[in-house]
């Protein structure tokens, strides 16, 4: 939907707008524009959330942050920022 809306408005991806999605599903490969994406372990994230909720009543939470491994895949939908000529 974002790609279509940008195209209708004359916005070029990636020249005018870089687009990054999360999850890395097969949809990133469909169409003429291969989308850049961040891939993360969704199953593991869901498992940890459920475990934290179940443990919530049993022990006091330290409110800590957990990091899960992620990967960034740069494809056709990102570009370096344009440098505008000084006037």
PALONU-443193 format. One record per residue: x, y, z of N, C-alpha, C in turn; residue in three letters; chain; residue number from 1. Coordinates in steps of 0.1 Angstrom, whole numbers, m for minus. Example, Ala and Ser with C-alpha at 12.3 -4.5 7.8 and 13.67 -1.06 7.14 Angstrom:
BEGIN
[[132,m57,78],[123,m45,78],[132,m33,78],ALA,A,1]
[[128,m22,71],[137,m11,71],[129,0,79],SER,A,2]
END
This chain:
BEGIN
[[8,m12,0],[0,0,0],[9,13,0],UNK,A,1]
[[20,12,7],[28,24,8],[35,27,m6],UNK,A,2]
[[39,16,m12],[46,17,m25],[36,23,m35],UNK,A,3]
[[23,18,m35],[13,24,m44],[10,38,m41],UNK,A,4]
[[8,42,m29],[5,56,m25],[17,65,m29],UNK,A,5]
[[29,61,m27],[41,69,m31],[41,71,m46],UNK,A,6]
[[39,60,m53],[39,61,m68],[28,70,m73],UNK,A,7]
[[16,69,m67],[5,78,m72],[9,93,m69],UNK,A,8]
[[17,96,m59],[20,109,m56],[33,114,m62],UNK,A,9]
[[39,105,m71],[51,109,m78],[64,108,m69],UNK,A,10]
[[63,100,m58],[74,98,m49],[81,86,m54],UNK,A,11]
[[94,87,m57],[102,76,m62],[109,69,m50],UNK,A,12]
[[107,56,m49],[113,47,m39],[125,41,m47],UNK,A,13]
[[137,43,m43],[143,48,m31],[148,63,m32],UNK,A,14]
[[147,68,m44],[153,82,m46],[148,92,m36],UNK,A,15]
[[135,93,m35],[128,103,m26],[125,97,m12],UNK,A,16]
[[123,84,m11],[118,78,1],[124,64,3],UNK,A,17]
[[132,62,13],[136,48,16],[125,41,24],UNK,A,18]
[[123,28,21],[112,21,27],[118,8,33],UNK,A,19]
[[116,5,46],[121,m7,53],[109,m13,60],UNK,A,20]
[[108,m26,58],[97,m34,65],[103,m42,76],UNK,A,21]
[[95,m48,84],[99,m57,95],[93,m71,92],UNK,A,22]
[[101,m81,94],[96,m94,93],[102,m103,82],UNK,A,23]
[[105,m96,71],[111,m103,60],[103,m115,54],UNK,A,24]
[[90,m113,52],[81,m123,46],[84,m124,31],UNK,A,25]
[[78,m133,25],[79,m135,10],[74,m123,3],UNK,A,26]
[[66,m115,9],[60,m103,2],[71,m93,m1],UNK,A,27]
[[83,m94,6],[94,m84,3],[99,m87,m11],UNK,A,28]
[[97,m99,m17],[102,m103,m30],[92,m101,m41],UNK,A,29]
[[80,m98,m38],[70,m96,m49],[71,m83,m56],UNK,A,30]
[[67,m83,m68],[66,m70,m76],[80,m66,m81],UNK,A,31]
[[80,m54,m87],[92,m49,m93],[102,m44,m83],UNK,A,32]
[[98,m41,m71],[107,m35,m61],[109,m45,m49],UNK,A,33]
[[121,m50,m48],[124,m58,m37],[126,m50,m24],UNK,A,34]
[[118,m52,m14],[118,m43,m2],[129,m47,7],UNK,A,35]
[[136,m37,13],[146,m39,23],[138,m42,36],UNK,A,36]
[[144,m51,44],[137,m55,56],[146,m58,68],UNK,A,37]
[[140,m57,80],[147,m62,92],[141,m75,96],UNK,A,38]
[[149,m85,97],[144,m99,100],[147,m102,115],UNK,A,39]
[[137,m106,122],[139,m110,136],[132,m122,139],UNK,A,40]
[[135,m129,150],[129,m142,153],[115,m140,160],UNK,A,41]
[[105,m139,152],[91,m136,157],[86,m147,166],UNK,A,42]
[[89,m160,163],[85,m171,172],[91,m169,185],UNK,A,43]
[[104,m167,186],[111,m165,198],[106,m153,206],UNK,A,44]
[[104,m142,199],[99,m130,206],[85,m133,212],UNK,A,45]
[[76,m140,205],[63,m144,211],[65,m153,223],UNK,A,46]
[[74,m163,222],[76,m172,232],[81,m165,245],UNK,A,47]
[[90,m156,243],[95,m148,255],[84,m140,261],UNK,A,48]
[[76,m133,253],[65,m125,259],[56,m134,267],UNK,A,49]
[[52,m145,262],[43,m154,270],[50,m159,283],UNK,A,50]
[[63,m162,282],[70,m167,294],[71,m156,304],UNK,A,51]
[[73,m144,300],[74,m132,309],[61,m130,316],UNK,A,52]
[[50,m131,308],[36,m129,314],[33,m140,324],UNK,A,53]
[[37,m153,321],[34,m164,330],[43,m162,343],UNK,A,54]
[[55,m157,341],[64,m156,353],[60,m144,361],UNK,A,55]
[[52,m135,356],[50,m122,362],[44,m123,377],UNK,A,56]
[[36,m133,379],[30,m134,392],[39,m142,402],UNK,A,57]
[[49,m149,396],[57,m158,405],[70,m150,410],UNK,A,58]
[[75,m141,403],[87,m134,408],[86,m120,403],UNK,A,59]
[[94,m112,410],[94,m97,407],[103,m95,394],UNK,A,60]
[[98,m87,385],[105,m84,373],[115,m73,375],UNK,A,61]
[[126,m74,369],[136,m63,370],[134,m53,359],UNK,A,62]
[[124,m55,351],[121,m45,340],[132,m44,330],UNK,A,63]
[[140,m54,329],[152,m54,320],[148,m55,306],UNK,A,64]
[[157,m52,298],[156,m53,283],[162,m66,278],UNK,A,65]
[[155,m72,269],[161,m84,263],[163,m81,248],UNK,A,66]
[[174,m86,243],[178,m83,229],[177,m97,222],UNK,A,67]
[[171,m96,210],[170,m108,202],[178,m105,189],UNK,A,68]
[[184,m115,183],[192,m113,171],[184,m108,159],UNK,A,69]
[[189,m98,153],[182,m92,141],[192,m91,129],UNK,A,70]
[[187,m91,117],[195,m89,105],[188,m78,97],UNK,A,71]
[[196,m70,90],[190,m60,81],[194,m64,67],UNK,A,72]
[[185,m65,58],[187,m68,44],[184,m56,35],UNK,A,73]
[[194,m50,30],[192,m38,21],[190,m43,7],UNK,A,74]
[[178,m39,2],[174,m43,m12],[172,m30,m20],UNK,A,75]
[[163,m31,m29],[160,m20,m38],[153,m8,m32],UNK,A,76]
[[148,m9,m20],[140,2,m15],[147,12,m6],UNK,A,77]
[[160,11,m5],[167,21,3],[179,27,m5],UNK,A,78]
[[182,39,m2],[193,46,m9],[199,56,1],UNK,A,79]
[[211,60,m2],[218,70,6],[210,83,5],UNK,A,80]
[[211,92,15],[204,105,13],[210,113,2],UNK,A,81]
[[202,120,m5],[207,129,m16],[213,141,m10],UNK,A,82]
[[224,146,m16],[230,158,m12],[225,169,m21],UNK,A,83]
[[218,179,m16],[213,190,m24],[224,200,m26],UNK,A,84]
[[224,205,m38],[235,215,m42],[232,228,m34],UNK,A,85]
[[243,234,m29],[242,246,m22],[238,257,m31],UNK,A,86]
[[230,266,m26],[225,277,m35],[231,290,m31],UNK,A,87]
END
